[in-house]
């Protein structure tokens, strides 16, 4: 495993992080979830990403139990706030001071820790003044309940405004968590240049495009049984937009490039994400320990310019690059 700084902060994270969206507390049983966490630790992963809304708070609880017995100082725990986690009351969501202060305490209790290393705004809240949100985050940091602050799926301008306030409040806004992979590159035009300027790193989700970049979905054939595309608990909605014949056929054309690099398609996809110097970590998920071991092999891989050029040539027509689609990256009913 290799490690990178989270933005220009002093915090180091494993360049491959383990995330439990759509798995812990929902897609897999707890014993399997714990096995995956144990495997992640054995493979050298130290960075674990979750959110209060995942499996309606159950994912945080499962992760907290899975990490029991692990030296707290040896791991970095990330969680998020924004989406509703209560019965649907008027203050059960968003980035108001009330929701942030109540949510951090709930997350810490479920994670069985006194603090999280990174507390992230899971989306931008257009109904709450940004000043109120950032002041609440500053108090969370000063109380010792979080060490750093991050955001997820914010536009370049929203990130810039938040960074200005964070500097004034003397807290570290160090990361953004966007969707990013070979097929979805909407952050490259505006978000990445802004974050490079401000010293903010990307902790990216869906580096293998919800499994599409593994090559297991074949053009002209139904999705494999048990795959995310057949998961009626929510995974199918994310994958469906990519299950187009043109996309699937192009993915199959990546196989010779992966073979030449001595990588699986999934490893190629993760290595491609990590080739971006603004990426601090790529989040992988798993339902089985062997999936963790397989994806971790992308750590430290360096793709050469010719391989990168070949990838671009194969995928060019099916790549989404429009920066305006940043906020469209996840259906609102299935927060990532």
MARPA-516632 format. One line per 3 residues: number of its first residue (from 1); their letters; for each residue x, y, z of C-alpha. Coordinates in Angstrom, 1 decimal. Layout:
! MARPA-516632
NUM) a) X:Y:Z  ...
//
This chain:
! MARPA-516632
1) xxx) 0.0:0.0:0.0  1.1:3.5:-0.7  0.1:6.7:1.1
4) xxx) -0.7:10.2:0.0  -1.4:13.5:1.7  -5.0:14.5:1.8
7) xxx) -4.7:17.6:-0.2  -1.9:19.8:1.1  -2.8:18.9:4.7
10) xxx) -0.4:16.9:6.9  -2.9:14.0:7.1  -1.8:10.9:5.2
13) xxx) -4.3:8.4:3.8  -4.0:5.0:2.1  -4.3:5.7:-1.7
16) xxx) -6.9:3.0:-1.8  -9.7:3.5:0.8  -12.4:1.1:1.9
19) xxx) -16.0:2.4:1.7  -19.2:0.7:2.8  -21.9:2.4:0.7
22) xxx) -24.5:-0.2:-0.5  -22.7:-3.0:1.3  -22.6:-2.9:5.1
25) xxx) -26.0:-3.1:6.8  -27.7:-3.8:3.5  -26.1:-5.8:0.7
28) xxx) -24.0:-8.1:2.8  -24.4:-9.8:6.2  -22.4:-8.4:9.1
31) xxx) -20.0:-11.4:9.2  -19.1:-10.8:5.6  -18.7:-7.1:6.2
34) xxx) -16.3:-7.7:9.0  -14.3:-10.1:6.9  -13.9:-7.4:4.3
37) xxx) -12.8:-4.9:6.8  -10.3:-7.4:8.3  -9.0:-8.0:4.8
40) xxx) -8.7:-4.3:4.1  -6.6:-3.9:7.2  -4.4:-6.9:6.3
43) xxx) -3.8:-5.4:2.8  -2.6:-2.1:4.4  -5.7:0.0:3.9
46) xxx) -5.9:2.5:6.8  -8.6:4.8:5.4  -12.3:3.9:5.9
49) xxx) -15.2:5.9:4.5  -18.8:5.8:5.5  -21.8:8.1:6.0
52) xxx) -24.7:8.4:8.5  -27.2:7.8:5.7  -25.8:4.6:4.4
55) xxx) -28.3:1.8:5.2  -30.1:4.4:7.3  -27.2:4.6:9.9
58) xxx) -26.6:0.8:10.0  -23.4:1.1:7.9  -21.7:3.3:10.5
61) xxx) -22.6:0.9:13.2  -21.3:-2.1:11.3  -18.0:-0.3:10.6
64) xxx) -17.7:0.7:14.2  -18.0:-2.9:15.4  -15.7:-4.1:12.6
67) xxx) -12.9:-1.8:13.7  -13.2:-2.6:17.4  -9.8:-3.9:18.6
70) xxx) -7.9:-1.9:15.9  -5.6:0.8:17.3  -7.6:4.0:16.7
73) xxx) -4.5:6.0:15.8  -3.6:3.6:13.0  -6.7:4.2:10.9
76) xxx) -8.5:7.2:9.4  -12.3:7.2:9.7  -14.3:9.4:7.4
79) xxx) -18.1:10.0:7.6  -20.6:12.5:6.2  -23.7:14.6:7.1
82) xxx) -26.5:16.0:5.0  -29.1:13.4:4.0  -32.0:12.5:6.3
85) xxx) -31.4:9.9:8.9  -34.4:10.4:11.2  -38.1:10.0:10.7
88) xxx) -38.3:12.8:8.3  -38.8:15.8:10.5  -38.0:19.3:9.3
91) xxx) -34.5:19.3:10.8  -33.6:15.7:10.0  -31.5:16.7:7.0
94) xxx) -29.4:19.4:5.5  -26.4:21.4:6.8  -28.0:23.5:9.5
97) xxx) -26.2:24.0:12.8  -28.8:21.8:14.5  -28.5:18.9:12.1
100) xxx) -24.7:19.0:12.0  -24.3:19.1:15.8  -26.8:16.3:16.4
103) xxx) -25.5:14.2:13.5  -21.8:14.3:14.6  -22.8:12.9:18.0
106) xxx) -24.9:10.2:16.4  -22.1:9.2:14.1  -19.5:9.1:16.8
109) xxx) -21.7:6.8:19.0  -22.3:4.4:16.1  -18.7:4.4:15.1
112) xxx) -17.6:3.9:18.7  -15.0:6.6:18.5  -14.3:10.0:20.2
115) xxx) -13.6:11.6:16.9  -13.5:11.2:13.1  -10.5:12.1:11.0
118) xxx) -12.7:13.7:8.3  -16.2:15.0:8.5  -17.8:15.7:5.1
121) xxx) -20.7:17.7:3.9  -22.4:15.1:1.8  -24.0:17.6:-0.6
124) xxx) -24.3:21.4:-0.7  -27.3:22.8:1.1  -28.9:25.6:-0.9
127) xxx) -31.4:26.2:2.0  -28.9:27.0:4.7  -26.4:29.9:4.7
130) xxx) -23.0:28.7:4.0  -21.7:30.8:6.9  -23.9:28.9:9.3
133) xxx) -22.7:25.5:8.0  -19.0:26.4:8.1  -19.3:27.9:11.6
136) xxx) -20.9:24.7:12.8  -18.2:22.6:11.2  -15.6:24.9:12.9
139) xxx) -17.2:24.2:16.3  -17.1:20.5:15.5  -13.4:20.7:14.9
142) xxx) -12.7:22.9:17.9  -14.6:20.5:20.1  -12.2:17.7:19.0
145) xxx) -15.0:15.7:17.3  -13.5:15.9:13.9  -9.9:16.7:12.8
148) xxx) -10.6:18.0:9.2  -13.5:19.0:7.1  -14.4:17.9:3.6
151) xxx) -17.2:18.1:1.1  -18.8:15.8:-1.5  -20.1:16.6:-5.0
154) xxx) -19.7:20.3:-4.6  -19.1:22.6:-7.6  -15.8:24.5:-8.0
157) xxx) -17.5:27.7:-7.0  -19.1:26.2:-3.9  -15.8:24.7:-2.9
160) xxx) -14.0:28.1:-3.3  -16.6:29.9:-1.2  -16.3:27.3:1.5
163) xxx) -12.5:27.3:1.5  -12.5:31.1:2.0  -14.7:30.8:5.0
166) xxx) -12.7:27.9:6.4  -9.5:30.0:6.2  -11.2:32.8:8.1
169) xxx) -12.4:30.3:10.7  -8.9:28.6:10.9  -10.1:25.1:10.1
172) xxx) -8.9:22.7:7.5  -11.1:22.2:4.5  -9.0:19.5:2.8
175) xxx) -11.0:17.3:0.6  -13.8:16.8:-1.9  -15.5:13.4:-2.6
178) xxx) -16.7:13.2:-6.2  -17.6:10.4:-8.5  -14.6:9.9:-10.8
181) xxx) -13.6:7.2:-13.2  -12.6:6.6:-16.9  -16.2:7.1:-18.0
184) xxx) -17.2:10.0:-15.7  -14.7:12.8:-15.8  -16.8:15.9:-15.0
187) xxx) -14.5:17.1:-12.2  -11.5:17.5:-14.6  -12.6:20.8:-16.2
190) xxx) -13.3:23.0:-13.2  -13.3:21.1:-9.8  -9.8:19.7:-10.1
193) xxx) -8.0:22.9:-11.2  -9.8:24.8:-8.4  -8.9:22.2:-5.8
196) xxx) -5.3:22.1:-7.0  -5.1:25.8:-6.5  -6.6:25.6:-3.0
199) xxx) -4.8:22.6:-1.8  -7.8:20.3:-1.6  -7.5:16.6:-2.5
202) xxx) -10.1:14.3:-4.2  -11.3:11.2:-2.3  -13.1:9.6:-5.2
205) xxx) -16.0:7.2:-5.3  -17.0:4.7:-8.0  -13.5:4.3:-9.6
208) xxx) -14.7:1.2:-11.4  -18.1:2.8:-12.3  -20.2:0.6:-10.1
211) xxx) -18.6:-2.5:-11.6  -19.1:-1.6:-15.3  -15.3:-1.1:-15.7
214) xxx) -14.6:-4.7:-14.5  -15.9:-6.0:-17.8  -18.4:-8.3:-16.2
217) xxx) -21.4:-6.6:-18.0  -21.3:-7.9:-21.6  -22.9:-6.2:-24.6
220) xxx) -26.0:-8.0:-25.7  -26.3:-10.1:-22.6  -28.4:-9.6:-19.4
223) xxx) -26.5:-8.6:-16.2  -24.9:-11.4:-14.3  -27.0:-12.8:-11.4
226) xxx) -26.2:-11.2:-8.1  -24.4:-8.2:-9.7  -25.2:-4.6:-8.7
229) xxx) -27.3:-4.1:-11.7  -29.8:-6.7:-10.4  -29.7:-5.4:-6.8
232) xxx) -33.2:-4.1:-6.1  -32.1:-2.3:-2.9  -30.7:0.6:-4.9
235) xxx) -27.6:-0.4:-6.8  -29.3:-1.0:-10.0  -30.3:2.6:-10.4
238) xxx) -26.7:3.8:-10.4  -25.5:1.2:-12.9  -28.4:1.4:-15.3
241) xxx) -27.3:4.5:-17.1  -24.0:2.9:-18.1  -25.5:-0.4:-19.4
244) xxx) -25.5:0.9:-22.9  -24.2:-1.2:-25.8  -21.8:1.5:-26.9
247) xxx) -20.3:1.8:-23.3  -20.1:-2.0:-22.7  -18.5:-2.7:-26.1
250) xxx) -15.8:0.0:-25.4  -15.1:-1.4:-22.0  -14.4:-4.8:-23.6
253) xxx) -11.9:-3.1:-25.9  -9.9:-2.1:-22.8  -8.9:-5.7:-22.1
256) xxx) -5.8:-5.8:-24.3  -4.5:-2.6:-22.6  -5.1:-4.2:-19.2
259) xxx) -3.5:-7.5:-20.3  -0.4:-5.6:-21.6  -0.1:-3.9:-18.2
262) xxx) -0.5:-7.2:-16.3  -3.7:-5.9:-14.7  -7.4:-6.9:-14.5
265) xxx) -9.8:-4.4:-15.9  -10.8:-3.4:-12.3  -7.2:-2.8:-11.4
268) xxx) -6.6:-0.8:-14.6  -9.6:1.4:-13.6  -8.4:2.1:-10.1
271) xxx) -4.8:2.7:-11.4  -6.2:5.2:-13.9  -8.0:7.2:-11.2
274) xxx) -4.8:7.2:-9.1  -2.7:8.5:-11.9  -4.3:12.0:-11.3
277) xxx) -2.1:13.8:-8.8  -5.0:15.6:-7.3  -6.6:12.3:-6.2
280) xxx) -5.6:11.5:-2.6  -7.5:8.2:-2.5  -9.8:6.0:-4.5
283) xxx) -12.6:4.3:-2.5  -13.3:0.7:-3.2  -16.2:-1.3:-1.9
286) xxx) -16.5:-5.1:-1.6  -18.9:-7.9:-0.7  -16.2:-10.5:-0.4
289) xxx) -12.6:-10.3:1.0  -11.1:-11.4:-2.2  -12.5:-8.4:-4.0
292) xxx) -10.5:-6.2:-1.6  -7.3:-8.1:-2.3  -7.9:-7.9:-6.0
295) xxx) -8.4:-4.1:-6.1  -5.6:-3.3:-3.7  -3.2:-4.6:-6.4
298) xxx) -3.7:-1.3:-8.2  -1.8:0.5:-5.4  1.5:1.8:-6.7
301) xxx) 0.8:1.0:-10.3  2.0:3.6:-12.8  0.4:3.6:-16.2
304) xxx) 2.7:5.0:-18.9  1.6:7.7:-21.4  1.0:5.3:-24.2
307) xxx) -1.4:3.2:-22.1  -3.2:6.3:-21.0  -3.5:7.5:-24.6
310) xxx) -4.9:4.1:-25.7  -7.5:4.3:-23.0  -8.6:7.7:-24.1
313) xxx) -8.8:6.6:-27.7  -11.0:3.6:-26.9  -13.4:5.5:-24.6
316) xxx) -13.4:9.0:-26.1  -17.0:8.9:-27.5  -18.6:7.5:-24.3
319) xxx) -16.8:9.7:-21.7  -18.9:12.3:-19.8  -16.9:15.5:-19.3
322) xxx) -19.5:18.2:-18.8  -18.7:20.1:-15.6  -22.3:21.1:-15.2
325) xxx) -23.2:17.5:-14.4  -21.4:17.5:-11.1  -24.6:17.6:-9.1
328) xxx) -26.2:15.0:-11.4  -23.7:12.3:-10.6  -26.0:10.5:-8.1
331) xxx) -29.8:10.1:-8.1  -31.1:12.0:-5.0  -32.8:8.9:-3.6
334) xxx) -29.5:7.0:-3.5  -26.8:9.2:-1.9  -23.2:8.0:-2.5
//
